[in-house]
Amino acid sequence: MAKKTKKTWKEMPPAARVGFVVVGIAQVSLMLAAQWDISKRPADQINGPKAAWRVAALINFIGPMGYFILGRKRPGAGAGAVK
Protein backbone atom coordinates (compact mmCIF):
# COMPACT_ATOMS: atom_id res chain seq x y z
CA MET A 1 0.00 0.00 0.00
CA ALA A 2 1.28 3.47 -0.87
CA LYS A 3 2.35 5.72 1.94
CA LYS A 4 0.40 8.96 2.39
CA THR A 5 2.68 11.88 1.48
CA LYS A 6 0.24 14.80 1.52
CA LYS A 7 -0.42 16.43 4.86
CA THR A 8 -3.37 18.48 5.94
CA TRP A 9 -2.89 21.95 7.39
CA LYS A 10 -3.24 20.61 10.93
CA GLU A 11 -0.63 17.90 10.31
CA MET A 12 2.01 20.40 9.14
CA PRO A 13 4.62 21.53 11.67
CA PRO A 14 4.26 25.16 12.81
CA ALA A 15 7.42 26.26 10.95
CA ALA A 16 6.05 24.85 7.70
CA ARG A 17 2.75 26.65 8.21
CA VAL A 18 4.54 29.95 8.85
CA GLY A 19 6.69 29.43 5.76
CA PHE A 20 3.64 28.63 3.68
CA VAL A 21 1.90 31.83 4.81
CA VAL A 22 5.01 33.99 4.28
CA VAL A 23 5.54 32.65 0.76
CA GLY A 24 1.85 33.17 -0.02
CA ILE A 25 1.95 36.77 1.19
CA ALA A 26 5.11 37.44 -0.82
CA GLN A 27 3.56 35.97 -3.96
CA VAL A 28 0.33 37.96 -3.66
CA SER A 29 2.27 41.15 -2.82
CA LEU A 30 4.47 40.79 -5.90
CA MET A 31 1.46 40.13 -8.10
CA LEU A 32 -0.42 43.17 -6.74
CA ALA A 33 2.65 45.40 -7.07
CA ALA A 34 3.13 44.31 -10.69
CA GLN A 35 -0.55 44.85 -11.52
CA TRP A 36 -0.47 48.30 -9.89
CA ASP A 37 2.72 49.27 -11.74
CA ILE A 38 1.30 48.09 -15.07
CA SER A 39 -1.86 50.13 -14.54
CA LYS A 40 0.02 53.32 -13.58
CA ARG A 41 2.91 53.12 -16.05
CA PRO A 42 2.35 54.58 -19.56
CA ALA A 43 2.38 52.01 -22.37
CA ASP A 44 5.47 53.61 -23.95
CA GLN A 45 7.46 52.71 -20.80
CA ILE A 46 6.59 49.00 -21.02
CA ASN A 47 8.23 46.46 -23.33
CA GLY A 48 5.36 44.80 -25.18
CA PRO A 49 1.61 45.06 -24.73
CA LYS A 50 0.28 45.91 -21.27
CA ALA A 51 -2.44 43.24 -21.57
CA ALA A 52 0.16 40.51 -22.08
CA TRP A 53 2.09 41.65 -19.00
CA ARG A 54 -1.13 41.76 -16.96
CA VAL A 55 -1.78 38.11 -17.78
CA ALA A 56 1.87 37.12 -17.28
CA ALA A 57 1.95 38.83 -13.87
CA LEU A 58 -0.70 36.36 -12.67
CA ILE A 59 1.75 33.43 -12.97
CA ASN A 60 3.13 32.69 -9.49
CA PHE A 61 6.50 34.34 -8.81
CA ILE A 62 7.77 34.10 -12.37
CA GLY A 63 5.24 36.49 -13.91
CA PRO A 64 5.73 39.49 -11.62
CA MET A 65 9.49 39.01 -11.48
CA GLY A 66 9.60 38.73 -15.27
CA TYR A 67 7.65 41.96 -15.56
CA PHE A 68 9.89 43.86 -13.14
CA ILE A 69 13.06 42.55 -14.82
CA LEU A 70 12.05 42.46 -18.50
CA GLY A 71 8.77 44.32 -18.88
CA ARG A 72 9.71 47.80 -17.74
CA LYS A 73 11.88 50.00 -19.90
CA ARG A 74 14.93 51.38 -18.12
CA PRO A 75 15.30 55.15 -17.73
CA GLY A 76 17.80 56.50 -20.22
CA ALA A 77 17.55 53.43 -22.44
CA GLY A 78 16.21 55.47 -25.35
CA ALA A 79 17.90 56.32 -28.65
CA GLY A 80 19.87 59.23 -27.17
CA ALA A 81 21.25 57.34 -24.18
CA VAL A 82 24.97 57.54 -23.52
CA LYS A 83 26.71 54.16 -23.33
Jmol script that loads the backbone (N, CA, C; Angstrom):
load data "model"
ATOM      1  N   MET A   1       0.835  -1.168   0.000  1.00  0.00           N
ATOM      2  CA  MET A   1       0.000   0.000   0.000  1.00  0.00           C
ATOM      3  C   MET A   1       0.889   1.244   0.000  1.00  0.00           C
ATOM      4  N   ALA A   2       0.496   2.243  -0.768  1.00  0.00           N
ATOM      5  CA  ALA A   2       1.285   3.468  -0.874  1.00  0.00           C
ATOM      6  C   ALA A   2       1.184   4.285   0.409  1.00  0.00           C
ATOM      7  N   LYS A   3       2.306   4.894   0.743  1.00  0.00           N
ATOM      8  CA  LYS A   3       2.354   5.719   1.940  1.00  0.00           C
ATOM      9  C   LYS A   3       1.775   7.103   1.638  1.00  0.00           C
ATOM     10  N   LYS A   4       0.998   7.642   2.565  1.00  0.00           N
ATOM     11  CA  LYS A   4       0.399   8.960   2.385  1.00  0.00           C
ATOM     12  C   LYS A   4       1.498  10.023   2.497  1.00  0.00           C
ATOM     13  N   THR A   5       1.648  10.854   1.460  1.00  0.00           N
ATOM     14  CA  THR A   5       2.683  11.881   1.483  1.00  0.00           C
ATOM     15  C   THR A   5       2.104  13.274   1.688  1.00  0.00           C
ATOM     16  N   LYS A   6       0.856  13.491   1.332  1.00  0.00           N
ATOM     17  CA  LYS A   6       0.243  14.801   1.524  1.00  0.00           C
ATOM     18  C   LYS A   6      -0.204  14.952   2.969  1.00  0.00           C
ATOM     19  N   LYS A   7      -0.003  16.154   3.492  1.00  0.00           N
ATOM     20  CA  LYS A   7      -0.419  16.434   4.856  1.00  0.00           C
ATOM     21  C   LYS A   7      -1.496  17.509   4.843  1.00  0.00           C
ATOM     22  N   THR A   8      -2.389  17.419   5.790  1.00  0.00           N
ATOM     23  CA  THR A   8      -3.375  18.477   5.943  1.00  0.00           C
ATOM     24  C   THR A   8      -2.720  19.639   6.679  1.00  0.00           C
ATOM     25  N   TRP A   9      -3.421  20.769   6.713  1.00  0.00           N
ATOM     26  CA  TRP A   9      -2.894  21.950   7.389  1.00  0.00           C
ATOM     27  C   TRP A   9      -2.561  21.642   8.848  1.00  0.00           C
ATOM     28  N   LYS A  10      -3.438  20.922   9.516  1.00  0.00           N
ATOM     29  CA  LYS A  10      -3.243  20.611  10.933  1.00  0.00           C
ATOM     30  C   LYS A  10      -2.069  19.664  11.167  1.00  0.00           C
ATOM     31  N   GLU A  11      -1.738  18.856  10.173  1.00  0.00           N
ATOM     32  CA  GLU A  11      -0.630  17.904  10.307  1.00  0.00           C
ATOM     33  C   GLU A  11       0.734  18.545  10.043  1.00  0.00           C
ATOM     34  N   MET A  12       0.744  19.727   9.447  1.00  0.00           N
ATOM     35  CA  MET A  12       2.009  20.398   9.138  1.00  0.00           C
ATOM     36  C   MET A  12       2.635  20.956  10.411  1.00  0.00           C
ATOM     37  N   PRO A  13       3.964  20.907  10.515  1.00  0.00           N
ATOM     38  CA  PRO A  13       4.623  21.527  11.670  1.00  0.00           C
ATOM     39  C   PRO A  13       4.430  23.050  11.627  1.00  0.00           C
ATOM     40  N   PRO A  14       4.475  23.710  12.765  1.00  0.00           N
ATOM     41  CA  PRO A  14       4.264  25.163  12.805  1.00  0.00           C
ATOM     42  C   PRO A  14       5.210  25.947  11.892  1.00  0.00           C
ATOM     43  N   ALA A  15       6.462  25.546  11.812  1.00  0.00           N
ATOM     44  CA  ALA A  15       7.416  26.258  10.954  1.00  0.00           C
ATOM     45  C   ALA A  15       7.006  26.161   9.486  1.00  0.00           C
ATOM     46  N   ALA A  16       6.501  25.016   9.077  1.00  0.00           N
ATOM     47  CA  ALA A  16       6.054  24.845   7.695  1.00  0.00           C
ATOM     48  C   ALA A  16       4.831  25.709   7.418  1.00  0.00           C
ATOM     49  N   ARG A  17       3.937  25.805   8.385  1.00  0.00           N
ATOM     50  CA  ARG A  17       2.752  26.651   8.213  1.00  0.00           C
ATOM     51  C   ARG A  17       3.147  28.119   8.083  1.00  0.00           C
ATOM     52  N   VAL A  18       4.075  28.557   8.923  1.00  0.00           N
ATOM     53  CA  VAL A  18       4.538  29.946   8.850  1.00  0.00           C
ATOM     54  C   VAL A  18       5.199  30.205   7.497  1.00  0.00           C
ATOM     55  N   GLY A  19       6.046  29.286   7.059  1.00  0.00           N
ATOM     56  CA  GLY A  19       6.692  29.427   5.758  1.00  0.00           C
ATOM     57  C   GLY A  19       5.696  29.487   4.624  1.00  0.00           C
ATOM     58  N   PHE A  20       4.685  28.656   4.697  1.00  0.00           N
ATOM     59  CA  PHE A  20       3.640  28.628   3.677  1.00  0.00           C
ATOM     60  C   PHE A  20       2.930  29.979   3.607  1.00  0.00           C
ATOM     61  N   VAL A  21       2.593  30.537   4.761  1.00  0.00           N
ATOM     62  CA  VAL A  21       1.899  31.829   4.810  1.00  0.00           C
ATOM     63  C   VAL A  21       2.805  32.948   4.309  1.00  0.00           C
ATOM     64  N   VAL A  22       4.069  32.949   4.712  1.00  0.00           N
ATOM     65  CA  VAL A  22       5.009  33.989   4.283  1.00  0.00           C
ATOM     66  C   VAL A  22       5.197  33.959   2.768  1.00  0.00           C
ATOM     67  N   VAL A  23       5.375  32.776   2.209  1.00  0.00           N
ATOM     68  CA  VAL A  23       5.541  32.648   0.758  1.00  0.00           C
ATOM     69  C   VAL A  23       4.268  33.097   0.042  1.00  0.00           C
ATOM     70  N   GLY A  24       3.121  32.746   0.579  1.00  0.00           N
ATOM     71  CA  GLY A  24       1.853  33.169  -0.020  1.00  0.00           C
ATOM     72  C   GLY A  24       1.690  34.676  -0.012  1.00  0.00           C
ATOM     73  N   ILE A  25       2.036  35.308   1.106  1.00  0.00           N
ATOM     74  CA  ILE A  25       1.946  36.769   1.194  1.00  0.00           C
ATOM     75  C   ILE A  25       2.916  37.425   0.218  1.00  0.00           C
ATOM     76  N   ALA A  26       4.127  36.891   0.114  1.00  0.00           N
ATOM     77  CA  ALA A  26       5.113  37.440  -0.821  1.00  0.00           C
ATOM     78  C   ALA A  26       4.622  37.322  -2.259  1.00  0.00           C
ATOM     79  N   GLN A  27       4.047  36.186  -2.597  1.00  0.00           N
ATOM     80  CA  GLN A  27       3.561  35.967  -3.957  1.00  0.00           C
ATOM     81  C   GLN A  27       2.427  36.930  -4.292  1.00  0.00           C
ATOM     82  N   VAL A  28       1.466  37.058  -3.409  1.00  0.00           N
ATOM     83  CA  VAL A  28       0.332  37.958  -3.656  1.00  0.00           C
ATOM     84  C   VAL A  28       0.811  39.411  -3.697  1.00  0.00           C
ATOM     85  N   SER A  29       1.739  39.779  -2.831  1.00  0.00           N
ATOM     86  CA  SER A  29       2.267  41.146  -2.819  1.00  0.00           C
ATOM     87  C   SER A  29       2.976  41.482  -4.125  1.00  0.00           C
ATOM     88  N   LEU A  30       3.796  40.566  -4.617  1.00  0.00           N
ATOM     89  CA  LEU A  30       4.474  40.786  -5.902  1.00  0.00           C
ATOM     90  C   LEU A  30       3.473  40.934  -7.037  1.00  0.00           C
ATOM     91  N   MET A  31       2.463  40.075  -7.046  1.00  0.00           N
ATOM     92  CA  MET A  31       1.458  40.133  -8.100  1.00  0.00           C
ATOM     93  C   MET A  31       0.706  41.461  -8.060  1.00  0.00           C
ATOM     94  N   LEU A  32       0.297  41.898  -6.870  1.00  0.00           N
ATOM     95  CA  LEU A  32      -0.422  43.165  -6.743  1.00  0.00           C
ATOM     96  C   LEU A  32       0.462  44.350  -7.121  1.00  0.00           C
ATOM     97  N   ALA A  33       1.730  44.319  -6.719  1.00  0.00           N
ATOM     98  CA  ALA A  33       2.650  45.399  -7.075  1.00  0.00           C
ATOM     99  C   ALA A  33       2.843  45.479  -8.586  1.00  0.00           C
ATOM    100  N   ALA A  34       2.973  44.330  -9.233  1.00  0.00           N
ATOM    101  CA  ALA A  34       3.133  44.312 -10.690  1.00  0.00           C
ATOM    102  C   ALA A  34       1.875  44.831 -11.374  1.00  0.00           C
ATOM    103  N   GLN A  35       0.705  44.392 -10.920  1.00  0.00           N
ATOM    104  CA  GLN A  35      -0.549  44.853 -11.520  1.00  0.00           C
ATOM    105  C   GLN A  35      -0.708  46.364 -11.332  1.00  0.00           C
ATOM    106  N   TRP A  36      -0.371  46.868 -10.157  1.00  0.00           N
ATOM    107  CA  TRP A  36      -0.471  48.299  -9.891  1.00  0.00           C
ATOM    108  C   TRP A  36       0.490  49.070 -10.791  1.00  0.00           C
ATOM    109  N   ASP A  37       1.732  48.586 -10.915  1.00  0.00           N
ATOM    110  CA  ASP A  37       2.724  49.265 -11.743  1.00  0.00           C
ATOM    111  C   ASP A  37       2.297  49.270 -13.210  1.00  0.00           C
ATOM    112  N   ILE A  38       1.759  48.168 -13.682  1.00  0.00           N
ATOM    113  CA  ILE A  38       1.299  48.092 -15.073  1.00  0.00           C
ATOM    114  C   ILE A  38       0.174  49.093 -15.308  1.00  0.00           C
ATOM    115  N   SER A  39      -0.730  49.219 -14.349  1.00  0.00           N
ATOM    116  CA  SER A  39      -1.863  50.128 -14.541  1.00  0.00           C
ATOM    117  C   SER A  39      -1.433  51.595 -14.493  1.00  0.00           C
ATOM    118  N   LYS A  40      -0.414  51.923 -13.718  1.00  0.00           N
ATOM    119  CA  LYS A  40       0.021  53.319 -13.576  1.00  0.00           C
ATOM    120  C   LYS A  40       1.067  53.738 -14.605  1.00  0.00           C
ATOM    121  N   ARG A  41       1.817  52.801 -15.129  1.00  0.00           N
ATOM    122  CA  ARG A  41       2.911  53.115 -16.054  1.00  0.00           C
ATOM    123  C   ARG A  41       2.362  53.304 -17.471  1.00  0.00           C
ATOM    124  N   PRO A  42       2.783  54.385 -18.166  1.00  0.00           N
ATOM    125  CA  PRO A  42       2.352  54.579 -19.559  1.00  0.00           C
ATOM    126  C   PRO A  42       2.838  53.430 -20.453  1.00  0.00           C
ATOM    127  N   ALA A  43       2.064  53.131 -21.482  1.00  0.00           N
ATOM    128  CA  ALA A  43       2.382  52.010 -22.374  1.00  0.00           C
ATOM    129  C   ALA A  43       3.745  52.170 -23.044  1.00  0.00           C
ATOM    130  N   ASP A  44       4.175  53.417 -23.283  1.00  0.00           N
ATOM    131  CA  ASP A  44       5.470  53.606 -23.946  1.00  0.00           C
ATOM    132  C   ASP A  44       6.656  53.315 -23.018  1.00  0.00           C
ATOM    133  N   GLN A  45       6.397  53.066 -21.746  1.00  0.00           N
ATOM    134  CA  GLN A  45       7.457  52.710 -20.804  1.00  0.00           C
ATOM    135  C   GLN A  45       7.462  51.219 -20.475  1.00  0.00           C
ATOM    136  N   ILE A  46       6.680  50.452 -21.238  1.00  0.00           N
ATOM    137  CA  ILE A  46       6.595  49.004 -21.020  1.00  0.00           C
ATOM    138  C   ILE A  46       7.001  48.293 -22.301  1.00  0.00           C
ATOM    139  N   ASN A  47       7.839  47.280 -22.179  1.00  0.00           N
ATOM    140  CA  ASN A  47       8.233  46.460 -23.325  1.00  0.00           C
ATOM    141  C   ASN A  47       7.101  45.496 -23.646  1.00  0.00           C
ATOM    142  N   GLY A  48       6.458  45.676 -24.782  1.00  0.00           N
ATOM    143  CA  GLY A  48       5.364  44.797 -25.179  1.00  0.00           C
ATOM    144  C   GLY A  48       4.019  45.332 -24.725  1.00  0.00           C
ATOM    145  N   PRO A  49       2.958  44.610 -25.077  1.00  0.00           N
ATOM    146  CA  PRO A  49       1.607  45.062 -24.727  1.00  0.00           C
ATOM    147  C   PRO A  49       1.309  44.918 -23.232  1.00  0.00           C
ATOM    148  N   LYS A  50       0.629  45.923 -22.691  1.00  0.00           N
ATOM    149  CA  LYS A  50       0.276  45.907 -21.271  1.00  0.00           C
ATOM    150  C   LYS A  50      -0.610  44.708 -20.936  1.00  0.00           C
ATOM    151  N   ALA A  51      -1.530  44.360 -21.838  1.00  0.00           N
ATOM    152  CA  ALA A  51      -2.444  43.239 -21.573  1.00  0.00           C
ATOM    153  C   ALA A  51      -1.671  41.933 -21.396  1.00  0.00           C
ATOM    154  N   ALA A  52      -0.643  41.736 -22.190  1.00  0.00           N
ATOM    155  CA  ALA A  52       0.158  40.510 -22.075  1.00  0.00           C
ATOM    156  C   ALA A  52       0.886  40.471 -20.732  1.00  0.00           C
ATOM    157  N   TRP A  53       1.406  41.610 -20.288  1.00  0.00           N
ATOM    158  CA  TRP A  53       2.095  41.653 -18.997  1.00  0.00           C
ATOM    159  C   TRP A  53       1.121  41.483 -17.845  1.00  0.00           C
ATOM    160  N   ARG A  54      -0.115  41.971 -18.007  1.00  0.00           N
ATOM    161  CA  ARG A  54      -1.127  41.765 -16.965  1.00  0.00           C
ATOM    162  C   ARG A  54      -1.384  40.275 -16.757  1.00  0.00           C
ATOM    163  N   VAL A  55      -1.536  39.552 -17.863  1.00  0.00           N
ATOM    164  CA  VAL A  55      -1.781  38.110 -17.776  1.00  0.00           C
ATOM    165  C   VAL A  55      -0.542  37.401 -17.225  1.00  0.00           C
ATOM    166  N   ALA A  56       0.626  37.765 -17.730  1.00  0.00           N
ATOM    167  CA  ALA A  56       1.866  37.119 -17.281  1.00  0.00           C
ATOM    168  C   ALA A  56       2.103  37.345 -15.792  1.00  0.00           C
ATOM    169  N   ALA A  57       1.722  38.506 -15.281  1.00  0.00           N
ATOM    170  CA  ALA A  57       1.950  38.825 -13.869  1.00  0.00           C
ATOM    171  C   ALA A  57       1.089  37.979 -12.939  1.00  0.00           C
ATOM    172  N   LEU A  58       0.138  37.240 -13.477  1.00  0.00           N
ATOM    173  CA  LEU A  58      -0.703  36.360 -12.666  1.00  0.00           C
ATOM    174  C   LEU A  58      -0.047  35.004 -12.417  1.00  0.00           C
ATOM    175  N   ILE A  59       1.073  34.730 -13.080  1.00  0.00           N
ATOM    176  CA  ILE A  59       1.746  33.433 -12.969  1.00  0.00           C
ATOM    177  C   ILE A  59       2.709  33.459 -11.783  1.00  0.00           C
ATOM    178  N   ASN A  60       2.331  32.815 -10.710  1.00  0.00           N
ATOM    179  CA  ASN A  60       3.134  32.690  -9.486  1.00  0.00           C
ATOM    180  C   ASN A  60       4.220  33.754  -9.357  1.00  0.00           C
ATOM    181  N   PHE A  61       5.422  33.377  -8.983  1.00  0.00           N
ATOM    182  CA  PHE A  61       6.504  34.343  -8.806  1.00  0.00           C
ATOM    183  C   PHE A  61       7.122  34.754 -10.140  1.00  0.00           C
ATOM    184  N   ILE A  62       7.081  33.873 -11.102  1.00  0.00           N
ATOM    185  CA  ILE A  62       7.772  34.103 -12.370  1.00  0.00           C
ATOM    186  C   ILE A  62       7.188  35.279 -13.139  1.00  0.00           C
ATOM    187  N   GLY A  63       5.883  35.409 -13.163  1.00  0.00           N
ATOM    188  CA  GLY A  63       5.238  36.488 -13.907  1.00  0.00           C
ATOM    189  C   GLY A  63       5.606  37.873 -13.399  1.00  0.00           C
ATOM    190  N   PRO A  64       5.366  38.159 -12.113  1.00  0.00           N
ATOM    191  CA  PRO A  64       5.727  39.489 -11.619  1.00  0.00           C
ATOM    192  C   PRO A  64       7.226  39.779 -11.706  1.00  0.00           C
ATOM    193  N   MET A  65       8.050  38.788 -11.390  1.00  0.00           N
ATOM    194  CA  MET A  65       9.492  39.010 -11.476  1.00  0.00           C
ATOM    195  C   MET A  65       9.908  39.256 -12.926  1.00  0.00           C
ATOM    196  N   GLY A  66       9.324  38.512 -13.854  1.00  0.00           N
ATOM    197  CA  GLY A  66       9.604  38.735 -15.268  1.00  0.00           C
ATOM    198  C   GLY A  66       9.222  40.135 -15.699  1.00  0.00           C
ATOM    199  N   TYR A  67       8.073  40.599 -15.216  1.00  0.00           N
ATOM    200  CA  TYR A  67       7.646  41.959 -15.563  1.00  0.00           C
ATOM    201  C   TYR A  67       8.629  42.987 -15.010  1.00  0.00           C
ATOM    202  N   PHE A  68       8.991  42.868 -13.737  1.00  0.00           N
ATOM    203  CA  PHE A  68       9.888  43.859 -13.140  1.00  0.00           C
ATOM    204  C   PHE A  68      11.280  43.825 -13.764  1.00  0.00           C
ATOM    205  N   ILE A  69      11.728  42.666 -14.230  1.00  0.00           N
ATOM    206  CA  ILE A  69      13.062  42.554 -14.825  1.00  0.00           C
ATOM    207  C   ILE A  69      13.045  42.873 -16.320  1.00  0.00           C
ATOM    208  N   LEU A  70      12.065  42.334 -17.044  1.00  0.00           N
ATOM    209  CA  LEU A  70      12.051  42.458 -18.503  1.00  0.00           C
ATOM    210  C   LEU A  70      10.988  43.405 -19.056  1.00  0.00           C
ATOM    211  N   GLY A  71       9.910  43.592 -18.341  1.00  0.00           N
ATOM    212  CA  GLY A  71       8.766  44.323 -18.880  1.00  0.00           C
ATOM    213  C   GLY A  71       8.876  45.827 -18.837  1.00  0.00           C
ATOM    214  N   ARG A  72       9.613  46.349 -17.871  1.00  0.00           N
ATOM    215  CA  ARG A  72       9.707  47.799 -17.743  1.00  0.00           C
ATOM    216  C   ARG A  72      10.935  48.311 -18.476  1.00  0.00           C
ATOM    217  N   LYS A  73      10.744  49.389 -19.225  1.00  0.00           N
ATOM    218  CA  LYS A  73      11.880  50.003 -19.901  1.00  0.00           C
ATOM    219  C   LYS A  73      12.705  50.764 -18.880  1.00  0.00           C
ATOM    220  N   ARG A  74      14.008  50.714 -19.038  1.00  0.00           N
ATOM    221  CA  ARG A  74      14.927  51.380 -18.122  1.00  0.00           C
ATOM    222  C   ARG A  74      15.000  52.873 -18.454  1.00  0.00           C
ATOM    223  N   PRO A  75      15.121  53.718 -17.448  1.00  0.00           N
ATOM    224  CA  PRO A  75      15.303  55.146 -17.730  1.00  0.00           C
ATOM    225  C   PRO A  75      16.616  55.362 -18.474  1.00  0.00           C
ATOM    226  N   GLY A  76      16.590  56.213 -19.468  1.00  0.00           N
ATOM    227  CA  GLY A  76      17.797  56.503 -20.224  1.00  0.00           C
ATOM    228  C   GLY A  76      18.151  55.442 -21.240  1.00  0.00           C
ATOM    229  N   ALA A  77      17.257  54.495 -21.492  1.00  0.00           N
ATOM    230  CA  ALA A  77      17.553  53.427 -22.445  1.00  0.00           C
ATOM    231  C   ALA A  77      17.084  53.785 -23.849  1.00  0.00           C
ATOM    232  N   GLY A  78      16.707  55.044 -24.052  1.00  0.00           N
ATOM    233  CA  GLY A  78      16.206  55.469 -25.350  1.00  0.00           C
ATOM    234  C   GLY A  78      17.316  55.625 -26.374  1.00  0.00           C
ATOM    235  N   ALA A  79      16.955  56.198 -27.538  1.00  0.00           N
ATOM    236  CA  ALA A  79      17.896  56.323 -28.647  1.00  0.00           C
ATOM    237  C   ALA A  79      19.057  57.251 -28.315  1.00  0.00           C
ATOM    238  N   GLY A  80      18.819  58.268 -27.469  1.00  0.00           N
ATOM    239  CA  GLY A  80      19.872  59.228 -27.170  1.00  0.00           C
ATOM    240  C   GLY A  80      20.679  58.894 -25.933  1.00  0.00           C
ATOM    241  N   ALA A  81      20.556  57.711 -25.420  1.00  0.00           N
ATOM    242  CA  ALA A  81      21.252  57.337 -24.185  1.00  0.00           C
ATOM    243  C   ALA A  81      22.751  57.206 -24.424  1.00  0.00           C
ATOM    244  N   VAL A  82      23.515  57.644 -23.453  1.00  0.00           N
ATOM    245  CA  VAL A  82      24.974  57.536 -23.521  1.00  0.00           C
ATOM    246  C   VAL A  82      25.377  56.170 -23.000  1.00  0.00           C
ATOM    247  N   LYS A  83      26.262  55.502 -23.737  1.00  0.00           N
ATOM    248  CA  LYS A  83      26.711  54.164 -23.330  1.00  0.00           C
ATOM    249  C   LYS A  83      28.059  54.231 -22.680  1.00  0.00           C
TER     250      LYS A  83
END
end "model"
wireframe off; spacefill off
backbone 0.3
color backbone group
